Amino acid sequence: MLSIYTCGRSIINIWNKWDQSPVIVSFDEKSTPVWQIPFPAVTICPETKAKQTIFNFTNAYHQMHKVDNMTMTDDELENLMAVAQVCDAHLLAGVDYGDNFTEAAMVGRLRSIGPELNESLPLCTWRNIPVNCNTLFTEILTEEGFCYTFNNLDSSEMFRDEAIHDDNVYVTINVSSDHWSLEKGYTADASLDPYPVRVLGAGARAGLFILLRMFEHDLDYICRGPVQGFKILLHVPGELPQMSKQYFRAPLKQEVIVSVRPNMITTSDGLKYYPPNRRQCFFNSERYLRYFKVYAQTNCEVECLANYTLEQCGCVKFSMPRAEGIPICGASKIECYNNAEDMLLGKQFSEGLHDSVVENVHGETQCNCLPACTSINYDAEISQADFDWDNLRHAHRIPLNQVPG
C-alpha cells in the first residue's frame, strides 16, 4: 500500500507539472550561420518633424497660446494641426483645433514640411559598397510621422488588400520575398542576394553604414524636446515598426556603432497539436489578422489598438491600419486616441492578471496577441564617439556647400 501511494503521488506531481508547463525551452547546441538569418529591417525617424525654414513650429506654438492676438494664417494653422499629432502630446493639450481635416491633407502636409529622405540620408554603404540611399530606403508612415525603412517587406506582402488605400503611404519596393518566410527561413535555392537581404559574414564590413544629416537651421526644440537627431529601430522584416516603443538614438555629431546579435526562437512541429494558450504562441496560419498577412505580436497589437481606438473615438490615428470608410482622427482627437491606448493597456493588464491567478497561465486578453512561434529579436550593443565632421571637411579641403552630410 505504501508503494502504491508513493507511485500515485509521483504520477500526480508529474501530471501537474506537465499540465502547468507543457512546453520546455531549450538552447540549440548547434550554431546557426549568419546567412540563414535575415539582416534586420532598419527604420530611421528624424526627430525634426517640421523644418523651421518651411514651417516654424516654435512661432506657431507661441501664437496658439496668444488667444487674443493670434496672427496665424489658415495654412499655418493646418500645418500646426498636422505637426501636433507627431509632437509630444502634452504641448497642445486642451487646444481647440476645430473640425478635423482629411488624412490625405494631413499626410501631405507632414511630407511637404518635414525632412526629405535624400536630405537626411545623403550617403549609404551596403556590404562595403557605396550605394544610393534612395535604392536602399523607402518612406514609411509611422506614429512618429514619416520615417525611412530598409529591408522591410513590400506593402503587398505585409498588408491585406482591405488595408491598402491610395491616400496613405506604404512601403513600395516591388521586390518579392518568395525565397524567405519567418517560419521556414530561406529556401535552398535562394540566391546570394535574396529579399529580405542577408549578410554572408559577421563584422562591420559586411553590414550597413549610413551617414545621417540634419541642418542646424531646421532644428526645432519644442515639438520633440531638447534631444535632436534620429530614432532607429531594428525589427523583423514584415513587422510594422512602432517607433514610440522601442528604439535607440543617434544624436547629432556622434558616430554610433551598432553590434547586432540576433536571438531566434523556433517551436517544434510536435507542439502544433497543443492549443495556442497552452504553448503560449501562435503559428502564422493559426491567428488571422484583418489587416496584416504576416502574424507578429507587434502587428497584432497595432491592429487591436486600431480597433479599440475606433470603438472609443469613432476614428483611428493616421498611422493605424484601417478599412475603407473608417475616418481618420484629426488634431482635436489627439487626447482621445492617446487615452484609448492607455485604457487598452490597463484593460489587458487586468484581464491577464485575473486569468493568470485563476488558471496559473498567461491569460487570454481582448487582444490575445501571443508571440509568434517563430520569432527573431535583434539585440543591439551600442558604442559612440564624437564625429568631428568640420575638421574632417577641412582636412579634405571640401567647401562647405559641397559637404554631403
Wavefront OBJ file of the C-alpha trace (Angstrom):
o trace
v 0.000 0.000 0.000
v 2.849 2.380 0.818
v 4.460 1.656 -2.567
v 1.180 2.263 -4.428
v 0.640 5.556 -2.550
v 4.185 6.773 -3.333
v 3.830 5.904 -7.037
v 0.441 7.619 -7.187
v 1.788 10.825 -5.648
v 4.689 10.823 -8.095
v 2.331 10.379 -11.043
v 0.122 13.229 -9.819
v 3.126 15.539 -9.366
v 4.419 14.760 -12.865
v 0.952 15.295 -14.341
v 0.557 18.661 -12.611
v 3.981 19.760 -13.822
v 3.146 18.819 -17.408
v -0.295 20.397 -17.152
v 1.103 23.719 -15.942
v 4.266 23.770 -18.094
v 3.800 21.551 -21.166
v 6.478 23.417 -23.153
v 10.183 23.204 -22.377
v 12.555 25.906 -23.626
v 15.962 24.568 -24.603
v 19.042 26.017 -26.308
v 20.245 24.511 -29.567
v 23.844 23.439 -29.205
v 24.363 23.835 -32.948
v 25.236 27.386 -34.008
v 23.278 28.998 -36.832
v 25.215 30.606 -39.721
v 24.586 34.326 -40.017
v 23.475 33.939 -43.662
v 20.467 31.870 -42.575
v 19.017 34.817 -40.640
v 17.788 37.929 -42.480
v 19.518 41.223 -41.869
v 17.212 43.288 -39.633
v 14.819 45.774 -41.104
v 16.156 49.223 -40.160
v 13.711 52.096 -39.669
v 15.041 55.622 -39.078
v 12.945 58.568 -37.922
v 14.238 62.158 -37.715
v 13.324 63.950 -34.504
v 12.738 67.116 -36.521
v 9.152 66.865 -37.750
v 8.922 70.239 -39.468
v 11.829 72.140 -40.977
v 11.975 75.612 -39.463
v 12.742 77.127 -42.863
v 9.372 75.864 -44.160
v 7.133 75.947 -41.084
v 8.287 77.496 -37.818
v 6.566 75.314 -35.239
v 8.069 77.291 -32.337
v 6.428 80.517 -33.509
v 3.138 78.721 -34.219
v 3.188 77.163 -30.754
v 3.546 80.542 -29.065
v 0.961 82.104 -31.370
v -1.540 79.383 -30.433
v -1.256 80.394 -26.775
v -1.954 84.058 -27.572
v -5.720 83.738 -27.762
v -6.359 87.478 -28.115
v -3.535 88.151 -30.565
v -3.244 85.109 -32.809
v -1.992 86.057 -36.266
v -1.606 82.645 -37.896
v -2.932 82.131 -41.398
v -5.216 79.205 -42.246
v -2.305 77.463 -43.928
v -0.120 77.808 -40.821
v -2.949 76.609 -38.607
v -3.400 73.450 -40.683
v 0.345 72.854 -40.597
v 0.170 73.149 -36.807
v -2.722 70.682 -36.678
v -0.722 68.191 -38.702
v 2.552 68.513 -36.788
v 0.754 68.442 -33.417
v -0.045 64.758 -33.998
v 3.633 63.785 -34.076
v 4.857 66.112 -31.307
v 4.827 65.490 -27.559
v 1.168 65.106 -26.616
v 1.259 67.440 -23.611
v 2.337 70.506 -25.606
v -1.041 71.450 -27.025
v -3.344 69.554 -24.678
v -6.730 71.202 -24.399
v -6.298 73.367 -27.504
v -9.430 73.631 -29.654
v -8.414 72.797 -33.223
v -11.902 72.959 -34.667
v -13.015 70.488 -37.321
v -10.901 67.551 -38.442
v -9.387 67.525 -41.874
v -8.721 64.571 -44.136
v -5.844 62.170 -43.733
v -4.630 62.898 -47.264
v -4.306 66.593 -46.420
v -2.503 65.921 -43.161
v -0.148 63.312 -44.596
v 0.621 65.607 -47.491
v 1.480 68.460 -45.134
v 3.717 66.274 -42.979
v 5.600 65.231 -46.086
v 5.913 68.735 -47.518
v 7.220 70.416 -44.361
v 9.341 67.579 -42.953
v 12.887 66.439 -43.846
v 13.264 64.540 -47.108
v 14.937 61.167 -47.497
v 17.791 62.377 -49.690
v 18.446 65.240 -47.246
v 18.501 63.056 -44.133
v 20.394 60.107 -45.682
v 22.994 61.526 -48.094
v 25.372 58.542 -48.070
v 24.950 54.774 -47.581
v 27.252 51.773 -47.836
v 25.992 48.196 -48.021
v 28.463 45.312 -47.718
v 31.286 47.840 -48.003
v 29.996 49.114 -51.381
v 28.665 52.708 -51.687
v 25.003 52.672 -52.669
v 22.458 55.412 -53.333
v 20.323 55.612 -50.182
v 17.182 56.026 -52.311
v 17.684 52.489 -53.614
v 18.026 51.033 -50.108
v 15.498 53.034 -48.088
v 11.890 53.899 -48.748
v 9.440 56.148 -46.933
v 7.046 54.667 -44.392
v 4.359 56.350 -42.327
v 4.513 55.555 -38.603
v 3.007 57.037 -35.461
v 6.110 59.278 -35.399
v 5.350 60.666 -38.861
v 7.483 59.998 -41.927
v 10.388 57.617 -41.432
v 12.720 55.682 -43.728
v 12.905 51.897 -43.715
v 15.365 49.382 -45.145
v 14.872 45.654 -45.739
v 11.182 45.656 -44.850
v 8.639 43.728 -46.903
v 6.629 45.364 -49.644
v 3.202 46.574 -48.535
v 1.516 43.977 -50.775
v 3.164 41.258 -48.668
v 2.632 42.949 -45.292
v -0.976 44.143 -45.600
v -4.190 42.647 -46.859
v -5.891 44.466 -49.729
v -8.514 45.859 -47.343
v -5.887 47.920 -45.511
v -4.206 49.466 -48.572
v -5.558 52.836 -49.680
v -4.457 55.346 -52.271
v -4.379 58.157 -49.699
v -1.792 56.547 -47.432
v 1.956 55.905 -47.635
v 3.216 52.331 -47.710
v 6.477 50.539 -48.253
v 6.879 50.127 -52.002
v 9.947 48.239 -53.172
v 8.415 45.947 -55.845
v 10.654 43.083 -54.709
v 9.197 39.714 -53.733
v 10.184 37.690 -50.676
v 9.283 34.337 -52.261
v 12.536 32.763 -51.072
v 12.060 33.608 -47.386
v 9.480 33.247 -44.640
v 9.793 33.776 -40.908
v 8.831 30.193 -40.019
v 10.846 28.382 -42.697
v 13.706 30.790 -43.324
v 15.460 30.991 -46.690
v 14.809 28.319 -49.282
v 17.642 26.115 -50.517
v 17.576 27.745 -53.961
v 17.745 31.331 -52.630
v 20.479 33.391 -54.276
v 23.251 35.304 -52.539
v 21.084 38.434 -52.827
v 17.538 37.403 -51.873
v 14.950 39.646 -50.292
v 14.943 40.334 -47.392
v 18.678 40.791 -47.778
v 21.216 38.885 -45.704
v 24.903 39.163 -44.986
v 27.460 36.482 -45.755
v 29.578 37.044 -42.673
v 29.858 38.948 -39.442
v 31.587 42.280 -38.910
v 31.234 45.922 -39.870
v 32.432 45.439 -43.473
v 29.553 43.031 -44.125
v 26.905 45.367 -42.758
v 25.253 48.731 -43.325
v 26.800 52.196 -42.994
v 24.606 55.309 -43.073
v 25.560 58.971 -42.898
v 22.703 60.898 -41.268
v 22.324 64.630 -41.770
v 20.260 67.365 -40.179
v 20.708 71.107 -40.756
v 21.017 73.243 -37.650
v 18.771 75.992 -39.003
v 15.932 73.453 -39.380
v 16.007 72.123 -35.825
v 13.051 72.643 -33.507
v 13.365 72.284 -29.735
v 9.703 72.418 -28.739
v 7.969 69.714 -30.762
v 10.194 66.821 -29.629
v 12.201 68.418 -26.850
v 15.924 69.074 -26.387
v 17.321 65.800 -27.782
v 17.850 66.182 -31.519
v 18.969 63.588 -34.023
v 17.326 60.334 -35.115
v 15.479 57.374 -33.663
v 16.484 53.961 -35.021
v 14.619 50.672 -34.679
v 15.793 47.179 -35.660
v 12.936 44.779 -36.304
v 11.937 41.694 -38.287
v 11.028 42.227 -41.960
v 7.239 42.149 -42.158
v 6.629 43.926 -38.846
v 5.128 47.402 -38.830
v 7.647 49.495 -36.860
v 6.428 51.084 -33.634
v 8.954 53.858 -33.136
v 7.483 55.204 -29.902
v 8.007 51.929 -28.005
v 11.459 50.538 -28.774
v 14.345 52.430 -30.309
v 17.829 53.747 -29.746
v 19.071 57.217 -30.564
v 21.664 58.511 -32.993
v 22.367 62.037 -31.694
v 23.900 64.791 -33.775
v 27.688 64.993 -34.168
v 28.104 61.430 -32.905
v 29.331 58.250 -34.546
v 27.152 55.336 -33.423
v 28.342 51.767 -33.988
v 25.695 49.080 -33.501
v 26.687 45.476 -32.935
v 23.665 43.266 -33.635
v 23.152 39.858 -32.031
v 20.059 38.030 -33.321
v 18.123 35.762 -30.979
v 15.893 33.295 -32.807
v 13.161 31.240 -31.152
v 11.642 28.310 -33.028
v 8.889 25.907 -31.980
v 8.872 22.178 -32.635
v 6.239 20.920 -35.079
v 5.150 18.463 -32.406
v 3.675 21.367 -30.439
v 1.206 22.207 -33.226
v -1.209 19.758 -31.613
v -1.297 21.820 -28.426
v -3.738 24.749 -28.278
v -2.055 28.184 -28.539
v -2.853 29.146 -24.942
v -1.003 26.030 -23.768
v 2.171 26.600 -25.762
v 1.814 30.403 -25.457
v 2.460 31.250 -29.104
v 0.749 31.374 -32.499
v 1.856 29.821 -35.759
v 1.255 32.144 -38.710
v -1.648 30.033 -40.030
v -3.439 29.973 -36.655
v -4.024 33.659 -35.967
v -5.866 35.594 -38.655
v -5.352 39.343 -38.695
v -7.781 41.540 -40.577
v -5.201 44.000 -41.870
v -1.917 42.043 -41.880
v -0.851 38.997 -43.851
v 2.101 38.300 -41.562
v 1.363 37.404 -37.960
v 3.698 39.050 -35.478
v 2.974 40.143 -31.956
v 3.626 43.774 -32.921
v 1.250 43.623 -35.906
v -1.441 42.060 -33.727
v -1.074 44.778 -31.093
v -1.272 47.532 -33.735
v -4.467 46.055 -35.164
v -6.051 45.623 -31.747
v -5.212 49.214 -30.809
v -6.727 50.446 -34.083
v -9.968 48.563 -33.369
v -10.136 49.830 -29.795
v -9.386 53.417 -30.844
v -12.195 53.251 -33.395
v -14.540 51.983 -30.675
v -13.605 54.756 -28.240
v -13.090 57.727 -30.565
v -15.060 56.889 -33.692
v -11.871 57.244 -35.749
v -8.293 55.929 -35.900
v -4.914 57.640 -35.808
v -3.460 58.490 -39.216
v -0.742 55.808 -38.916
v -3.092 52.937 -37.984
v -4.338 50.359 -40.499
v -7.983 50.765 -41.386
v -10.702 49.558 -43.714
v -12.310 51.686 -46.398
v -14.677 54.258 -44.918
v -13.157 54.376 -41.424
v -12.472 58.044 -40.589
v -9.068 59.394 -39.588
v -8.777 61.319 -36.335
v -7.890 64.978 -36.630
v -5.908 67.038 -34.161
v -9.000 67.542 -31.990
v -8.923 63.797 -31.179
v -5.273 63.626 -30.063
v -6.222 63.337 -26.409
v -8.876 60.728 -27.219
v -6.626 58.287 -29.088
v -3.820 58.724 -26.560
v -6.232 57.919 -23.742
v -7.567 54.950 -25.697
v -4.083 53.429 -25.818
v -3.644 53.866 -22.064
v -7.081 52.397 -21.405
v -6.356 49.356 -23.571
v -3.079 48.673 -21.752
v -4.860 48.866 -18.407
v -7.629 46.597 -19.612
v -5.208 43.962 -20.865
v -3.301 44.085 -17.587
v -6.490 43.457 -15.585
v -7.650 40.628 -17.856
v -4.280 38.909 -17.981
v -3.703 39.241 -14.248
v -7.103 37.765 -13.390
v -6.694 34.720 -15.647
v -3.104 34.085 -14.580
v -4.173 33.967 -10.930
v -7.115 31.677 -11.619
v -5.513 29.304 -14.160
v -1.808 29.775 -13.363
v -1.125 30.571 -17.043
v -0.820 33.734 -19.110
v -4.448 34.720 -19.505
v -6.187 35.417 -22.801
v -6.838 39.128 -23.151
v -9.103 41.018 -25.520
v -6.247 41.448 -27.989
v -4.892 37.904 -27.457
v -1.578 38.871 -29.045
v 0.681 35.997 -28.070
v 4.216 35.894 -29.507
v 4.779 34.201 -32.842
v 6.018 30.615 -32.504
v 8.978 31.561 -34.668
v 10.418 34.941 -33.794
v 13.664 36.874 -34.126
v 14.873 39.578 -31.773
v 17.797 41.772 -32.740
v 19.706 42.784 -29.628
v 21.832 45.871 -30.214
v 25.017 46.782 -28.398
v 25.907 50.426 -28.998
v 29.147 52.373 -28.780
v 29.522 56.097 -29.502
v 32.269 58.599 -30.238
v 32.444 62.244 -31.271
v 32.126 62.825 -35.003
v 34.164 65.915 -35.858
v 32.825 66.497 -39.339
v 34.029 70.102 -39.593
v 37.703 69.221 -39.112
v 37.193 66.279 -41.452
v 35.911 68.697 -44.092
v 38.917 70.982 -43.606
v 41.310 68.033 -43.825
v 39.849 67.009 -47.188
v 39.609 70.680 -48.280
v 35.953 70.331 -49.189
v 33.931 73.578 -49.489
v 31.025 73.821 -47.068
v 28.432 73.884 -49.856
v 29.750 70.553 -51.196
v 29.653 68.597 -47.937
v 27.252 65.615 -48.296
v 26.480 65.460 -44.586
l 1 2 3 4 5 6 7 8 9 10 11 12 13 14 15 16 17 18 19 20 21 22 23 24 25 26 27 28 29 30 31 32 33 34 35 36 37 38 39 40 41 42 43 44 45 46 47 48 49 50 51 52 53 54 55 56 57 58 59 60 61 62 63 64 65 66 67 68 69 70 71 72 73 74 75 76 77 78 79 80 81 82 83 84 85 86 87 88 89 90 91 92 93 94 95 96 97 98 99 100 101 102 103 104 105 106 107 108 109 110 111 112 113 114 115 116 117 118 119 120 121 122 123 124 125 126 127 128 129 130 131 132 133 134 135 136 137 138 139 140 141 142 143 144 145 146 147 148 149 150 151 152 153 154 155 156 157 158 159 160 161 162 163 164 165 166 167 168 169 170 171 172 173 174 175 176 177 178 179 180 181 182 183 184 185 186 187 188 189 190 191 192 193 194 195 196 197 198 199 200 201 202 203 204 205 206 207 208 209 210 211 212 213 214 215 216 217 218 219 220 221 222 223 224 225 226 227 228 229 230 231 232 233 234 235 236 237 238 239 240 241 242 243 244 245 246 247 248 249 250 251 252 253 254 255 256 257 258 259 260 261 262 263 264 265 266 267 268 269 270 271 272 273 274 275 276 277 278 279 280 281 282 283 284 285 286 287 288 289 290 291 292 293 294 295 296 297 298 299 300 301 302 303 304 305 306 307 308 309 310 311 312 313 314 315 316 317 318 319 320 321 322 323 324 325 326 327 328 329 330 331 332 333 334 335 336 337 338 339 340 341 342 343 344 345 346 347 348 349 350 351 352 353 354 355 356 357 358 359 360 361 362 363 364 365 366 367 368 369 370 371 372 373 374 375 376 377 378 379 380 381 382 383 384 385 386 387 388 389 390 391 392 393 394 395 396 397 398 399 400 401 402 403 404 405
